Amino acid sequence: MDPISGRTSKMAVDVISEVVELFYCGQGRVNNGERVVHLGGDEVGDAWNTPALEQWTREHGKFHNRTDLVDYWISHTIAEVKKRTGARVILWNDFLDDHTTQADTIDTWQIWRYDTSQTLDMAASGKFGSLIYSSAFYLDLLGDDWATFYDVPLKRDGAGVIKGGEACMWGSHGGLLGDRMNFGKPREVVLALVEVVLNLKSVQASIADAAKRLTTDSDAWLSPELLKAVMANPSLAKGFADPRYQRVLRTMQEDPEKAKHEVAGDTDLAEWLRAFSALMSRHFEKLASESSPVPSLSPAGNTPSGDKNEISEDSEVAELEGRSLYPKNTVELELSNETSQRSASEEPAAVSSNASIGSSTLTVVTGTPRYLQSNPQAQLDPRQLPPQLAQKVMYLVEKGIVKLHA
């Protein structure tokens, strides 16, 4: 839109005023005694860099650049919106990059382009009446960005300029939000950051242990590649965005039998759990195969025995106890019927998740499980495993994903 056009200004004021009236149902004052309207202002880009507008700044402006256009838009159009609606106005901080001289006429600036230190400097400058910080709180970024949610040293300043933090996300990524939130990255707590961000010391103290678990190599299995694999699968992505699937996934970690009953008769949900289990199985196997060689599986102080009853490489099974995605919940693992009924000709994966819906079994199998068919509850000394399998098992043990039975 042409910011210097009277028609543009009138249209913008009329539309925004009508929206505000509809939103507030005609009430002059609501809740805390004020109306608030966010008018955007971000990413104008080159839209205001036209020859006609450049000529206008030379003829009517003070600075002969885009600052003149921003000042004119704020002092005319936005000022009229405030007058007509009686609302406090919020703008993104982009116009500050254009060095507007009208910054003090905007009630609140929302920060997404500046870091914490720059925002604190703005608060201390005395030039701004109200700031909202969002740079660190975007929900839809991959990687370990979530960690910054807990490490933003904002405090309520003496003048109360920084009102808090607000979580944001790109609307085009909305369907992916649930995926990442359900892999143990606690992005959802960001929604309470308006209050939390102003009292961060107590929050940091309470989550220090969890943050350490989520950022160290002990949880290297939770990788961007895994998240991207989920997002690339429409069925999985849909499930993670549906609260029903999220609840069943949590139940599966806490009470497999209960989860089994919950999905009974729900084909879509059952298929989703199978797909999720298969994805995690492949992911763990890939991690194990990429790990460096492990010297020994023997407990400290022990050496491999020469037990004459050692089981050959084509029929070893190591029964494992799995650690839940939710660290406090652990479950006893058992072999699935499907695993115990494999034919001798099959070569099962080195690491596979139990195919039985509702079971959190993680079983390591190589070769033909004849031993299981005759001794289904057997447990093997880990020292009896062949080197290649031992390496994979030890990788999972070291990462805290599984624990060998004592």
C-alpha positions as CSV (number, residue, x, y, z in Angstrom):
1,M,0.0,0.0,0.0
2,D,1.1,3.6,-0.7
3,P,1.7,5.1,2.8
4,I,1.3,8.7,1.6
5,S,-2.0,8.1,-0.2
6,G,-5.1,9.6,1.6
7,R,-7.2,6.8,0.2
8,T,-4.8,4.2,1.7
9,S,-4.9,5.9,5.1
10,K,-8.7,6.2,5.1
11,M,-9.1,2.5,4.1
12,A,-6.7,1.3,6.8
13,V,-8.3,3.5,9.5
14,D,-11.8,2.4,8.6
15,V,-11.0,-1.3,8.4
16,I,-9.0,-1.4,11.6
17,S,-11.6,0.7,13.5
18,E,-14.4,-1.7,12.4
19,V,-12.3,-4.8,13.5
20,V,-11.6,-3.2,16.9
21,E,-15.3,-2.4,17.5
22,L,-16.3,-6.0,16.5
23,F,-13.6,-7.5,18.7
24,Y,-14.5,-5.5,21.7
25,C,-18.2,-5.7,21.0
26,G,-18.6,-1.9,21.1
27,Q,-17.4,-1.6,24.7
28,G,-15.5,1.5,25.4
29,R,-13.3,-0.1,28.1
30,V,-12.7,-3.7,28.9
31,N,-11.0,-5.8,31.5
32,N,-8.1,-3.7,32.8
33,G,-9.7,-0.5,31.4
34,E,-8.1,-0.4,28.0
35,R,-8.3,-1.6,24.5
36,V,-5.2,-2.9,22.7
37,V,-4.6,-3.4,19.0
38,H,-1.5,-4.9,17.3
39,L,-0.9,-3.2,14.0
40,G,2.0,-5.3,12.8
41,G,4.6,-3.2,10.9
42,D,7.1,-6.0,10.4
43,E,8.8,-7.0,7.1
44,V,7.7,-4.1,4.9
45,G,10.7,-5.0,2.8
46,D,11.0,-3.1,-0.5
47,A,7.4,-2.2,-0.7
48,W,8.2,1.3,0.3
49,N,11.3,1.6,-1.9
50,T,9.5,2.8,-5.1
51,P,10.7,5.7,-7.2
52,A,7.5,7.6,-6.5
53,L,8.0,7.3,-2.7
54,E,11.7,8.2,-3.0
55,Q,10.7,11.3,-4.9
56,W,8.1,12.2,-2.2
57,T,10.8,12.0,0.6
58,R,12.9,14.4,-1.4
59,E,10.1,16.9,-1.8
60,H,8.3,16.6,1.6
61,G,10.6,14.7,3.9
62,K,13.1,15.8,6.5
63,F,15.6,13.0,6.1
64,H,15.0,12.2,2.4
65,N,14.8,8.5,3.1
66,R,12.5,5.8,4.4
67,T,12.4,7.3,7.8
68,D,10.2,10.0,6.4
69,L,7.7,7.4,5.2
70,V,7.6,5.6,8.5
71,D,7.2,8.9,10.4
72,Y,4.4,10.0,8.2
73,W,2.6,6.6,8.5
74,I,2.8,6.7,12.3
75,S,1.9,10.3,12.7
76,H,-1.0,10.3,10.3
77,T,-2.6,6.8,9.9
78,I,-1.6,5.1,13.2
79,A,-2.4,8.3,15.1
80,E,-5.9,8.4,13.5
81,V,-6.4,4.7,14.5
82,K,-5.7,5.5,18.1
83,K,-8.0,8.5,18.0
84,R,-10.9,6.6,16.4
85,T,-10.6,3.4,18.5
86,G,-9.3,4.6,21.8
87,A,-6.9,1.7,21.8
88,R,-3.3,1.3,22.8
89,V,-1.2,0.4,19.8
90,I,1.5,-2.3,19.6
91,L,4.0,-2.5,16.7
92,W,6.8,-4.9,15.8
93,N,10.2,-3.3,16.2
94,D,11.0,-3.1,12.5
95,F,10.1,0.6,12.2
96,L,12.8,1.3,14.8
97,D,15.3,-0.1,12.3
98,D,14.1,2.7,10.0
99,H,15.1,5.2,12.7
100,T,11.6,6.6,13.2
101,T,11.4,9.8,15.3
102,Q,7.9,8.8,16.4
103,A,8.9,5.9,18.6
104,D,7.5,7.5,21.8
105,T,4.0,7.9,20.3
106,I,3.7,4.1,20.1
107,D,2.4,2.5,23.3
108,T,4.2,-0.8,23.1
109,W,7.0,-2.1,20.8
110,Q,7.2,-5.9,20.5
111,I,10.8,-7.1,20.0
112,W,11.7,-9.9,17.6
113,R,14.9,-8.6,15.9
114,Y,17.0,-7.6,18.9
115,D,18.7,-9.8,21.5
116,T,18.2,-9.6,25.3
117,S,21.1,-7.2,25.9
118,Q,19.8,-4.8,23.2
119,T,16.3,-5.0,24.7
120,L,17.6,-4.2,28.2
121,D,19.4,-1.2,26.8
122,M,16.2,0.0,25.2
123,A,14.4,-0.3,28.5
124,A,17.0,1.7,30.2
125,S,17.1,4.4,27.6
126,G,14.0,6.2,28.8
127,K,12.7,6.4,25.2
128,F,10.1,3.7,25.4
129,G,7.1,3.4,27.6
130,S,6.5,-0.4,27.1
131,L,8.3,-3.3,25.6
132,I,7.4,-7.0,25.0
133,Y,10.3,-9.4,24.3
134,S,9.7,-12.3,21.8
135,S,13.1,-12.8,20.1
136,A,13.9,-15.9,22.2
137,F,10.4,-17.4,22.3
138,Y,9.7,-18.6,18.8
139,L,8.0,-22.0,19.0
140,D,8.6,-23.2,15.5
141,L,12.4,-23.3,15.2
142,L,14.3,-26.7,15.0
143,G,17.3,-27.6,17.0
144,D,18.0,-26.6,20.6
145,D,16.4,-23.1,20.5
146,W,14.0,-24.2,23.2
147,A,16.9,-23.9,25.7
148,T,16.9,-20.2,25.3
149,F,13.4,-20.1,26.8
150,Y,15.0,-20.8,30.2
151,D,18.0,-18.5,29.8
152,V,16.6,-15.0,29.2
153,P,17.9,-12.7,31.9
154,L,15.1,-10.3,31.8
155,K,13.9,-8.8,35.1
156,R,11.3,-6.3,35.9
157,D,13.2,-3.0,35.6
158,G,12.5,-0.1,38.0
159,A,10.4,1.8,35.5
160,G,8.5,-1.3,34.5
161,V,9.2,-0.9,30.7
162,I,9.6,-4.6,29.9
163,K,6.2,-6.1,30.5
164,G,7.3,-9.7,29.8
165,G,7.8,-12.2,27.1
166,E,5.3,-13.4,24.5
167,A,5.6,-16.7,22.6
168,C,5.3,-16.5,18.8
169,M,5.4,-18.8,15.8
170,W,5.1,-18.5,12.0
171,G,1.5,-19.3,11.1
172,S,2.6,-21.4,8.1
173,H,4.4,-23.8,10.6
174,G,1.4,-24.2,12.9
175,G,0.8,-27.8,12.1
176,L,4.3,-28.7,13.2
177,L,4.1,-27.3,16.7
178,G,2.8,-30.5,18.3
179,D,5.5,-32.6,16.7
180,R,8.4,-31.0,18.5
181,M,6.5,-30.4,21.8
182,N,5.9,-34.1,22.2
183,F,9.5,-35.2,21.8
184,G,10.4,-34.0,25.3
185,K,11.2,-30.4,24.4
186,P,9.0,-28.4,26.7
187,R,8.1,-25.6,24.4
188,E,4.6,-25.4,25.8
189,V,5.7,-23.8,29.0
190,V,6.6,-20.7,27.0
191,L,2.9,-19.8,27.0
192,A,3.3,-18.8,30.6
193,L,6.4,-16.7,30.0
194,V,4.7,-13.3,30.5
195,E,5.0,-14.1,34.2
196,V,7.9,-16.5,34.2
197,V,10.3,-14.4,32.4
198,L,10.2,-11.8,35.1
199,N,11.1,-14.3,37.9
200,L,13.6,-16.5,36.0
201,K,15.9,-17.4,38.8
202,S,13.4,-19.6,40.6
203,V,12.5,-21.2,37.3
204,Q,16.1,-21.8,36.3
205,A,16.7,-23.5,39.6
206,S,13.7,-25.8,39.3
207,I,14.5,-27.0,35.8
208,A,18.3,-27.1,36.0
209,D,18.4,-30.9,36.2
210,A,16.0,-31.3,33.4
211,A,17.8,-28.8,31.2
212,K,21.1,-30.7,31.7
213,R,19.4,-34.0,30.7
214,L,18.1,-32.4,27.5
215,T,21.2,-30.6,26.4
216,T,24.0,-33.1,27.1
217,D,25.2,-36.1,25.0
218,S,23.1,-38.4,27.1
219,D,20.1,-37.4,25.0
220,A,21.9,-37.1,21.7
221,W,19.3,-39.4,20.3
222,L,16.8,-36.5,20.2
223,S,18.2,-35.0,17.0
224,P,17.0,-32.5,14.4
225,E,17.1,-35.4,11.9
226,L,14.5,-37.3,14.0
227,L,12.3,-34.3,14.2
228,K,12.6,-33.7,10.4
229,A,11.7,-37.4,9.8
230,V,8.5,-36.9,11.8
231,M,7.6,-33.7,9.9
232,A,8.2,-35.5,6.6
233,N,5.6,-38.1,7.4
234,P,2.1,-36.5,7.1
235,S,0.5,-39.3,9.2
236,L,2.9,-38.9,12.1
237,A,2.7,-35.1,11.9
238,K,-1.0,-35.2,12.0
239,G,-1.0,-37.4,15.1
240,F,1.4,-35.2,17.0
241,A,-0.8,-32.2,16.4
242,D,-3.9,-34.1,17.8
243,P,-4.3,-34.0,21.6
244,R,-5.8,-37.6,21.5
245,Y,-2.6,-39.0,20.1
246,Q,-0.5,-37.0,22.6
247,R,-2.5,-38.4,25.6
248,V,-2.2,-42.0,24.4
249,L,1.6,-41.6,23.8
250,R,2.0,-40.4,27.4
251,T,-0.2,-43.2,28.7
252,M,1.9,-45.7,26.7
253,Q,4.9,-44.6,28.6
254,E,3.2,-44.9,32.0
255,D,0.9,-47.8,31.6
256,P,1.2,-49.9,28.3
257,E,-1.8,-52.1,29.1
258,K,-4.0,-49.1,29.7
259,A,-2.9,-47.6,26.4
260,K,-3.7,-50.8,24.6
261,H,-7.3,-50.6,25.8
262,E,-7.5,-46.9,24.9
263,V,-6.6,-47.6,21.2
264,A,-8.8,-50.7,20.9
265,G,-11.1,-50.1,18.0
266,D,-9.4,-47.0,16.8
267,T,-7.6,-48.1,13.7
268,D,-6.1,-44.7,12.9
269,L,-4.6,-44.3,16.4
270,A,-3.3,-47.9,16.4
271,E,-1.6,-47.4,13.0
272,W,-0.1,-44.2,14.2
273,L,1.5,-45.9,17.3
274,R,2.9,-48.6,15.0
275,A,4.4,-46.0,12.7
276,F,5.8,-44.1,15.6
277,S,7.4,-47.2,17.1
278,A,8.9,-48.2,13.8
279,L,10.4,-44.7,13.3
280,M,12.0,-44.8,16.8
281,S,13.3,-48.3,16.2
282,R,15.0,-47.3,13.0
283,H,16.3,-44.2,14.6
284,F,17.9,-46.0,17.5
285,E,19.4,-48.6,15.2
286,K,21.0,-46.0,13.0
287,L,22.4,-44.2,16.1
288,A,23.8,-47.5,17.3
289,S,25.4,-48.4,14.0
290,E,27.1,-44.9,13.8
291,S,28.5,-45.1,17.3
292,S,32.2,-45.7,18.0
293,P,33.4,-49.2,19.1
294,V,32.7,-50.0,22.7
295,P,35.6,-51.9,24.5
296,S,33.4,-54.1,26.8
297,L,30.0,-54.7,28.1
298,S,31.3,-56.2,31.3
299,P,30.4,-54.6,34.6
300,A,33.2,-52.9,36.4
301,G,35.6,-55.4,37.9
302,N,34.4,-58.4,35.8
303,T,35.8,-60.0,32.7
304,P,34.1,-62.1,30.1
305,S,33.5,-65.6,31.2
306,G,34.2,-68.7,29.1
307,D,30.8,-70.2,29.9
308,K,30.4,-73.4,27.8
309,N,26.7,-72.5,27.6
310,E,27.3,-69.3,25.6
311,I,24.8,-68.9,22.9
312,S,25.9,-68.6,19.3
313,E,25.6,-65.3,17.4
314,D,22.6,-66.5,15.4
315,S,20.4,-66.8,18.4
316,E,21.4,-64.2,21.0
317,V,18.7,-62.1,22.7
318,A,19.4,-59.5,25.3
319,E,16.4,-58.5,27.3
320,L,16.5,-54.8,28.2
321,E,14.8,-52.5,30.5
322,G,13.7,-49.3,28.6
323,R,13.7,-45.8,29.9
324,S,10.6,-43.8,29.0
325,L,10.8,-40.6,27.0
326,Y,9.5,-39.2,30.2
327,P,12.5,-39.8,32.5
328,K,10.6,-40.7,35.7
329,N,8.7,-43.5,34.1
330,T,10.4,-46.8,33.5
331,V,8.8,-50.1,32.4
332,E,9.8,-53.7,32.5
333,L,10.3,-54.9,29.0
334,E,9.2,-58.3,27.6
335,L,9.4,-60.0,24.3
336,S,6.5,-59.7,21.9
337,N,4.8,-62.7,20.5
338,E,5.8,-61.6,17.0
339,T,9.5,-61.7,18.0
340,S,9.3,-65.1,19.6
341,Q,7.5,-66.6,16.6
342,R,10.0,-65.5,13.9
343,S,11.1,-68.3,11.6
344,A,14.7,-69.5,11.4
345,S,15.2,-67.9,8.0
346,E,14.3,-64.4,9.2
347,E,17.0,-61.9,10.1
348,P,15.4,-59.5,12.6
349,A,16.7,-56.0,13.1
350,A,19.5,-55.6,15.7
351,V,17.3,-53.2,17.6
352,S,13.5,-53.4,17.2
353,S,10.6,-52.1,19.2
354,N,7.8,-54.5,20.2
355,A,5.2,-54.6,17.5
356,S,2.5,-55.2,20.1
357,I,0.5,-52.1,20.6
358,G,0.6,-50.9,24.2
359,S,4.0,-52.5,25.0
360,S,7.1,-50.4,25.5
361,T,9.4,-53.3,24.8
362,L,12.8,-52.7,23.3
363,T,14.4,-56.0,22.4
364,V,17.8,-56.7,20.9
365,V,17.7,-59.7,18.7
366,T,20.1,-61.2,16.1
367,G,19.6,-64.3,14.1
368,T,17.1,-67.1,14.9
369,P,15.6,-66.9,18.4
370,R,15.4,-70.7,19.0
371,Y,16.5,-70.1,22.5
372,L,13.5,-67.9,23.2
373,Q,11.0,-70.5,21.9
374,S,12.2,-72.9,24.5
375,N,13.1,-70.4,27.2
376,P,10.8,-67.3,26.7
377,Q,11.8,-65.7,30.0
378,A,15.5,-66.3,29.7
379,Q,18.0,-63.5,30.3
380,L,21.5,-63.6,28.9
381,D,24.7,-62.4,30.4
382,P,25.6,-59.3,28.3
383,R,29.1,-60.6,28.2
384,Q,27.9,-63.4,25.9
385,L,26.8,-61.0,23.1
386,P,28.9,-60.9,20.0
387,P,31.1,-57.7,19.5
388,Q,28.9,-56.0,16.9
389,L,25.7,-56.5,18.9
390,A,27.4,-55.6,22.1
391,Q,28.5,-52.3,20.5
392,K,25.0,-51.4,19.6
393,V,23.6,-52.4,23.0
394,M,26.2,-50.5,24.8
395,Y,25.6,-47.4,22.8
396,L,21.9,-47.4,23.9
397,V,23.0,-48.1,27.5
398,E,25.5,-45.2,27.5
399,K,22.9,-42.8,26.1
400,G,20.5,-43.7,28.9
401,I,17.9,-45.0,26.5
402,V,18.0,-48.6,27.9
403,K,19.4,-50.3,30.9
404,L,20.6,-53.9,31.1
405,H,19.0,-56.0,33.7
406,A,21.2,-56.5,36.7
